[in-house]
Amino acid sequence: MKIYTLENDYLFKKIFRSELYLKQLLRDMFNVKADKIIYLNTELVKTNKNCKVGIVDMLLNVDNEIVIFELQNINRHNFKERLLFYSSGVIHHHCLKEGEDYQNLKSIKVYAIINYNSFNEKTKDIIKLKRRNKVFTKKLEYQIFDLTKVDKNDRNKKYYELVNLFNCENIKGLERILTRKIYKEILRGIIIYNKNRKEYEKMEDIERLMMNETEHYDMAYEVGKKEGKFDIAKNLLTENVNINIIMNATGLIKEQINSLL
């Protein structure tokens, strides 16, 4: 049976819902020491019905700076355009409040982990808007960490243990590699998700979805909405809310709700 690791989108987002774990990832991969992280809504708001729906993997407020976090395993040949679309929508909706002066525009950073050969030979690339080799604005920056360029045997890199939690088929081998407590905890989380039948099926579903993904992301959007409905249903069940009320509130059928018990 396949072992899913942090390269799986669903598992990645589940593990890094932990602020502690996410802070460690930011520190080791992107040299960012974060004090406070606020998780924001990851769905980009439509301004009209003809707008494209966008769902970023993570949308964060990191020490009063807006951060988009993306994990990309397959080269769709539209990565640059996708990041530009995401950052533009987020700037519009999250970086300046009504009535504020443009000088108060929040900075936005896009951190992306990619798992395919990119456009250069670097492990990490920092991209800024420039004019004649001078930075045009410090308000927008993209940082891309390429897993395929990493030497996983280089123990001198501070991200050494973390990158080995991606793309690894040998869990026992990982147990021998990891020495830091926090990464041992993440590994235990990975093992728990792989042993949970329902969670394993969700990881399978998201992998299948990503492999079959086209330029239309409506299906991904529906998956996101469905996950939200199940979370709501679970919370209502813990409060002993009547199942008919839960059905009306979420749109789920009785069998789906009973499966959560």
Backbone hydrogen bonds in HBPLUS format (Angstrom, degrees):
<---DONOR---> <-ACCEPTOR-->    atom                        ^
c    i                          cat <-CA-CA->   ^        H-A-AA   ^      H-
h    n   atom  resd res      DA  || num        DHA   H-A  angle D-A-AA Bond
n    s   type  num  typ     dist DA aas  dist angle  dist       angle   num
A0008-ASN N   A0005-THR O   3.08 MM   3  6.05 171.9  2.09 130.3 132.8     1
A0006-LEU N   A0165-LEU O   3.12 MM 159  6.05 164.0  2.15 156.5 152.4     2
A0012-PHE N   A0008-ASN O   2.79 MM   4  5.88 162.9  1.82 162.4 168.4     3
A0013-LYS N   A0009-ASP O   3.06 MM   4  6.25 163.6  2.09 149.5 152.3     4
A0014-LYS N   A0010-TYR O   3.04 MM   4  6.26 152.1  2.12 144.6 153.0     5
A0015-ILE N   A0011-LEU O   2.89 MM   4  6.05 170.0  1.90 158.7 160.4     6
A0016-PHE N   A0012-PHE O   3.07 MM   4  6.17 165.1  2.09 148.9 153.4     7
A0017-ARG N   A0014-LYS O   3.41 MM   3  5.46 163.6  2.44 103.5 105.0     8
A0018-SER N   A0015-ILE O   3.39 MM   3  6.31 168.0  2.41 115.9 119.4     9
A0022-LEU N   A0018-SER O   2.99 MM   4  6.22 162.4  2.02 154.3 159.7    10
A0023-LYS N   A0019-GLU O   2.92 MM   4  6.02 156.9  1.97 147.9 153.7    11
A0024-GLN N   A0020-LEU O   3.24 MM   4  6.49 151.0  2.33 140.3 147.6    12
A0025-LEU N   A0021-TYR O   3.01 MM   4  6.36 154.8  2.08 148.4 155.1    13
A0026-LEU N   A0022-LEU O   2.94 MM   4  6.19 167.0  1.95 155.9 158.5    14
A0027-ARG N   A0023-LYS O   2.99 MM   4  6.13 151.8  2.07 142.5 150.5    15
A0028-ASP N   A0024-GLN O   2.92 MM   4  6.10 164.9  1.95 153.3 156.7    16
A0029-MET N   A0025-LEU O   2.89 MM   4  5.80 164.9  1.91 155.3 159.3    17
A0030-PHE N   A0026-LEU O   3.05 MM   4  5.15 141.6  2.20 119.6 131.2    18
A0032-VAL N   A0026-LEU O   3.03 MM   6  5.23 174.0  2.03 124.3 124.4    19
A0063-ASP N   A0036-LYS O   3.01 MM  27  5.42 151.5  2.09 158.0 163.6    20
A0038-ILE N   A0061-ASN O   2.87 MM  23  4.94 152.9  1.95 136.7 145.5    21
A0061-ASN N   A0038-ILE O   2.79 MM  23  4.94 149.8  1.88 144.0 152.6    22
A0040-LEU N   A0059-LEU O   2.79 MM  19  5.29 167.2  1.81 155.8 154.7    23
A0056-VAL N   A0042-THR O   3.04 MM  14  5.31 150.1  2.13 155.9 150.6    24
A0044-LEU N   A0054-GLY O   2.77 MM  10  5.17 177.4  1.77 158.2 159.1    25
A0051-CYS N   A0048-ASN O   3.02 MM   3  5.62 167.4  2.04 121.7 125.7    26
A0058-MET N   A0069-PHE O   3.06 MM  11  4.91 135.3  2.26 148.0 148.8    27
A0069-PHE N   A0058-MET O   2.85 MM  11  4.91 165.5  1.87 148.9 148.9    28
A0060-LEU N   A0067-VAL O   2.78 MM   7  4.96 167.5  1.80 155.2 158.5    29
A0067-VAL N   A0060-LEU O   2.82 MM   7  4.96 165.5  1.84 143.4 144.7    30
A0062-VAL N   A0065-GLU O   2.74 MM   3  5.09 161.2  1.77 159.6 153.0    31
A0065-GLU N   A0062-VAL O   3.01 MM   3  5.09 138.7  2.18 101.6 113.9    32
A0066-ILE N   A0107-SER O   3.03 MM  41  6.23 141.9  2.18 173.9 162.3    33
A0109-LYS N   A0066-ILE O   2.88 MM  43  6.37 156.8  1.93 157.8 164.7    34
A0068-ILE N   A0109-LYS O   2.88 MM  41  6.36 158.8  1.92 157.9 164.9    35
A0111-TYR N   A0068-ILE O   2.81 MM  43  6.14 160.4  1.85 175.2 175.0    36
A0070-GLU N   A0111-TYR O   2.90 MM  41  6.36 158.2  1.95 155.1 161.7    37
A0113-ILE N   A0070-GLU O   2.84 MM  43  6.29 159.4  1.88 158.9 164.0    38
A0072-GLN N   A0113-ILE O   2.86 MM  41  6.23 165.5  1.88 162.2 165.5    39
A0115-ASN N   A0072-GLN O   2.86 MM  43  6.24 137.3  2.05 158.6 164.1    40
A0082-ARG N   A0078-ASN O   2.81 MM   4  6.00 154.6  1.88 155.5 163.8    41
A0083-LEU N   A0079-PHE O   2.98 MM   4  6.22 163.8  2.01 152.4 155.7    42
A0084-LEU N   A0080-LYS O   3.02 MM   4  6.21 154.1  2.09 143.7 151.3    43
A0085-PHE N   A0081-GLU O   2.90 MM   4  6.10 155.8  1.96 146.6 153.1    44
A0086-TYR N   A0082-ARG O   2.90 MM   4  6.16 166.7  1.92 155.2 158.3    45
A0087-SER N   A0083-LEU O   2.92 MM   4  6.02 170.0  1.93 149.0 152.2    46
A0088-SER N   A0084-LEU O   2.95 MM   4  6.01 155.8  2.01 144.5 151.3    47
A0089-GLY N   A0085-PHE O   3.09 MM   4  6.29 164.7  2.12 151.2 154.6    48
A0090-VAL N   A0086-TYR O   2.98 MM   4  6.19 159.6  2.03 153.3 159.4    49
A0091-ILE N   A0087-SER O   2.89 MM   4  5.99 159.1  1.93 147.7 153.4    50
A0092-HIS N   A0088-SER O   3.15 MM   4  6.34 160.2  2.19 145.2 150.0    51
A0093-HIS N   A0089-GLY O   3.14 MM   4  6.36 152.4  2.22 143.9 150.7    52
A0094-HIS N   A0090-VAL O   2.77 MM   4  5.50 147.9  1.87 155.2 160.4    53
A0095-CYS N   A0091-ILE O   3.32 MM   4  4.93 154.4  2.39 122.3 125.8    54
A0106-LYS N   A0095-CYS O   2.90 MM  11  4.75 169.4  1.92 139.1 142.0    55
A0100-GLU N   A0097-LYS O   3.05 MM   3  5.56 164.4  2.08 133.5 136.2    56
A0104-ASN N   A0101-ASP O   2.84 MM   3  5.61 162.0  1.88 122.8 128.7    57
A0105-LEU N   A0102-TYR O   3.08 MM   3  5.30 163.5  2.11 113.1 114.8    58
A0108-ILE N   A0139-LYS O   2.70 MM  31  5.93 166.3  1.71 158.6 161.3    59
A0141-GLU N   A0108-ILE O   3.19 MM  33  6.67 145.5  2.32 154.2 162.9    60
A0110-VAL N   A0141-GLU O   2.87 MM  31  6.30 152.4  1.95 155.1 163.7    61
A0143-GLN N   A0110-VAL O   2.78 MM  33  6.11 167.4  1.79 171.0 170.5    62
A0112-ALA N   A0143-GLN O   2.88 MM  31  6.27 161.1  1.91 163.8 169.2    63
A0145-PHE N   A0112-ALA O   2.78 MM  33  6.16 167.9  1.79 167.7 170.9    64
A0114-ILE N   A0145-PHE O   2.89 MM  31  6.22 161.0  1.93 153.5 159.6    65
A0147-LEU N   A0114-ILE O   2.92 MM  33  6.15 165.7  1.94 172.2 168.6    66
A0146-ASP N   A0123-THR O   2.69 MM  23  5.09 168.8  1.71 160.8 164.2    67
A0125-ASP N   A0144-ILE O   2.87 MM  19  5.20 155.1  1.93 143.5 151.7    68
A0144-ILE N   A0125-ASP O   2.86 MM  19  5.20 163.0  1.88 152.5 158.2    69
A0127-ILE N   A0142-TYR O   2.74 MM  15  5.01 170.6  1.74 156.8 160.1    70
A0142-TYR N   A0127-ILE O   2.90 MM  15  5.01 170.2  1.91 153.6 156.5    71
A0136-PHE N   A0129-LEU O   2.75 MM   7  5.48 163.0  1.78 134.1 139.6    72
A0131-ARG N   A0134-LYS O   2.73 MM   3  5.23 158.6  1.77 152.2 157.7    73
A0134-LYS N   A0131-ARG O   3.01 MM   3  5.23 156.4  2.07 108.2 115.8    74
A0149-LYS N   A0146-ASP O   3.19 MM   3  5.69 157.3  2.24 111.6 118.2    75
A0150-VAL N   A0147-LEU O   3.27 MM   3  5.42 166.1  2.29 108.4 112.2    76
A0154-ASP N   A0151-ASP O   3.08 MM   3  5.58 169.7  2.09 119.5 122.1    77
A0157-LYS N   A0154-ASP O   3.39 MM   3  6.10 168.2  2.40 117.3 120.1    78
A0160-TYR N   A0157-LYS O   3.01 MM   3  5.19 160.6  2.05 114.9 116.7    79
A0163-VAL N   A0159-TYR O   2.94 MM   4  6.07 173.9  1.94 169.4 168.7    80
A0165-LEU N   A0162-LEU O   2.89 MM   3  5.42 160.8  1.92 116.1 122.5    81
A0166-PHE N   A0163-VAL O   3.13 MM   3  5.45 162.7  2.16 109.0 113.4    82
A0174-LEU N   A0170-ASN O   3.11 MM   4  6.50 145.1  2.24 143.1 152.7    83
A0174-LEU N   A0171-ILE O   3.02 MM   3  5.00 118.5  2.42  93.6 109.0    84
A0175-GLU N   A0171-ILE O   3.04 MM   4  6.42 151.2  2.13 149.9 157.3    85
A0176-ARG N   A0173-GLY O   3.19 MM   3  5.30 133.7  2.41  96.2 108.2    86
A0177-ILE N   A0173-GLY O   3.19 MM   4  6.48 138.4  2.37 138.2 149.6    87
A0177-ILE N   A0174-LEU O   2.96 MM   3  4.97 123.9  2.28  96.5 111.9    88
A0178-LEU N   A0174-LEU O   2.96 MM   4  6.10 167.9  1.98 169.9 168.8    89
A0184-LYS N   A0180-ARG O   3.09 MM   4  6.37 146.2  2.20 151.1 161.5    90
A0185-GLU N   A0181-LYS O   2.98 MM   4  6.27 148.1  2.08 148.0 156.7    91
A0186-ILE N   A0182-ILE O   3.09 MM   4  6.40 152.6  2.17 138.7 145.6    92
A0187-LEU N   A0183-TYR O   2.98 MM   4  6.13 156.3  2.04 138.5 145.0    93
A0188-ARG N   A0184-LYS O   3.01 MM   4  6.29 152.4  2.08 142.6 149.8    94
A0189-GLY N   A0185-GLU O   3.00 MM   4  6.34 151.7  2.08 145.9 153.9    95
A0190-ILE N   A0186-ILE O   2.92 MM   4  6.28 153.5  1.99 150.7 157.9    96
A0191-ILE N   A0187-LEU O   2.96 MM   4  6.26 158.7  2.01 152.3 157.5    97
A0192-ILE N   A0188-ARG O   2.96 MM   4  6.20 157.9  2.01 149.1 155.0    98
A0193-TYR N   A0189-GLY O   3.04 MM   4  6.30 162.4  2.07 153.5 157.1    99
A0194-ASN N   A0190-ILE O   3.06 MM   4  6.29 152.7  2.14 145.7 153.3   100
A0195-LYS N   A0191-ILE O   3.03 MM   4  6.25 136.3  2.22 143.5 155.0   101
A0195-LYS N   A0192-ILE O   3.20 MM   3  5.18 130.5  2.46  94.6 107.5   102
A0196-ASN N   A0192-ILE O   3.11 MM   4  6.27 127.4  2.40 142.6 155.7   103
A0200-TYR N   A0196-ASN O   2.80 MM   4  5.93 156.8  1.85 157.9 165.6   104
A0201-GLU N   A0197-ARG O   2.99 MM   4  6.23 153.8  2.06 148.5 154.7   105
A0202-LYS N   A0198-LYS O   3.17 MM   4  6.46 147.8  2.28 140.0 148.3   106
A0203-MET N   A0199-GLU O   3.02 MM   4  6.36 150.3  2.11 147.0 155.0   107
A0204-GLU N   A0200-TYR O   2.91 MM   4  6.24 152.0  1.99 147.0 155.2   108
A0205-ASP N   A0201-GLU O   2.84 MM   4  6.08 155.9  1.90 145.3 152.0   109
A0206-ILE N   A0202-LYS O   2.97 MM   4  6.19 162.6  2.00 148.4 152.0   110
A0207-GLU N   A0203-MET O   3.08 MM   4  6.19 153.0  2.15 142.1 149.3   111
A0208-ARG N   A0204-GLU O   2.93 MM   4  6.15 160.0  1.97 151.0 156.6   112
A0209-LEU N   A0205-ASP O   2.88 MM   4  6.09 155.6  1.94 147.8 155.2   113
A0210-MET N   A0206-ILE O   2.95 MM   4  6.10 159.0  1.99 143.9 149.1   114
A0211-MET N   A0207-GLU O   2.95 MM   4  6.14 155.0  2.01 148.2 154.9   115
A0212-ASN N   A0208-ARG O   3.10 MM   4  6.24 145.3  2.22 143.1 151.4   116
A0213-GLU N   A0210-MET O   3.39 MM   3  5.01 160.9  2.43  95.1 100.5   117
A0221-TYR N   A0217-TYR O   2.99 MM   4  6.29 153.6  2.06 150.5 158.4   118
A0222-GLU N   A0218-ASP O   2.91 MM   4  6.24 151.6  1.99 147.8 155.3   119
A0223-VAL N   A0219-MET O   2.95 MM   4  6.28 152.6  2.02 148.1 155.7   120
A0224-GLY N   A0220-ALA O   3.02 MM   4  6.31 156.8  2.08 146.4 152.2   121
A0225-LYS N   A0221-TYR O   2.98 MM   4  6.32 156.7  2.04 148.7 154.8   122
A0226-LYS N   A0222-GLU O   2.85 MM   4  6.04 156.6  1.91 148.5 155.3   123
A0227-GLU N   A0223-VAL O   2.94 MM   4  6.19 160.1  1.98 152.5 157.0   124
A0228-GLY N   A0224-GLY O   3.17 MM   4  6.42 153.8  2.25 142.5 149.2   125
A0229-LYS N   A0225-LYS O   3.03 MM   4  6.38 148.6  2.13 146.4 154.8   126
A0230-PHE N   A0226-LYS O   3.06 MM   4  6.43 155.7  2.12 152.9 158.7   127
A0231-ASP N   A0227-GLU O   3.05 MM   4  6.34 155.9  2.11 148.4 155.0   128
A0232-ILE N   A0228-GLY O   3.00 MM   4  6.27 156.9  2.05 147.8 153.8   129
A0233-ALA N   A0229-LYS O   2.87 MM   4  6.11 161.0  1.91 148.5 154.2   130
A0234-LYS N   A0230-PHE O   2.88 MM   4  6.09 158.2  1.93 149.8 155.1   131
A0235-ASN N   A0231-ASP O   3.10 MM   4  6.34 159.9  2.14 146.5 151.3   132
A0236-LEU N   A0232-ILE O   2.96 MM   4  6.25 157.9  2.01 153.0 159.2   133
A0237-LEU N   A0233-ALA O   2.91 MM   4  6.11 152.4  1.99 149.2 156.8   134
A0238-THR N   A0234-LYS O   3.09 MM   4  6.39 151.5  2.17 147.1 153.9   135
A0239-GLU N   A0236-LEU O   3.05 MM   3  5.08 135.8  2.26  95.8 108.5   136
A0241-VAL N   A0236-LEU O   3.10 MM   5  5.49 170.8  2.11 151.2 150.6   137
A0240-ASN N   A0237-LEU O   2.93 MM   3  4.95 159.6  1.97 108.7 111.8   138
A0245-ILE N   A0242-ASN O   3.04 MM   3  5.42 126.2  2.34 106.8 119.9   139
A0246-ILE N   A0242-ASN O   3.14 MM   4  6.54 153.8  2.21 148.7 156.6   140
A0247-MET N   A0243-ILE O   2.92 MM   4  6.15 153.2  1.99 145.3 152.3   141
A0248-ASN N   A0244-ASN O   3.08 MM   4  6.31 155.6  2.15 141.2 147.1   142
A0249-ALA N   A0245-ILE O   2.91 MM   4  6.10 149.5  2.01 145.7 154.6   143
A0250-THR N   A0246-ILE O   2.95 MM   4  6.02 150.4  2.04 151.0 156.9   144
A0251-GLY N   A0247-MET O   2.83 MM   4  5.28 149.3  1.92 138.3 146.5   145
A0256-GLN N   A0253-ILE O   3.11 MM   3  5.45 119.8  2.49 104.6 118.5   146
A0257-ILE N   A0253-ILE O   3.18 MM   4  6.52 155.9  2.24 153.6 160.6   147
A0258-ASN N   A0254-LYS O   2.86 MM   4  6.09 161.6  1.89 154.8 160.3   148
A0259-SER N   A0255-GLU O   3.07 MM   4  6.21 138.7  2.25 139.2 149.2   149
A0260-LEU N   A0257-ILE O   3.00 MM   3  5.45 156.2  2.06 110.7 118.4   150
A0261-LEU N   A0258-ASN O   3.11 MM   3  5.42 158.8  2.15 108.7 115.2   151
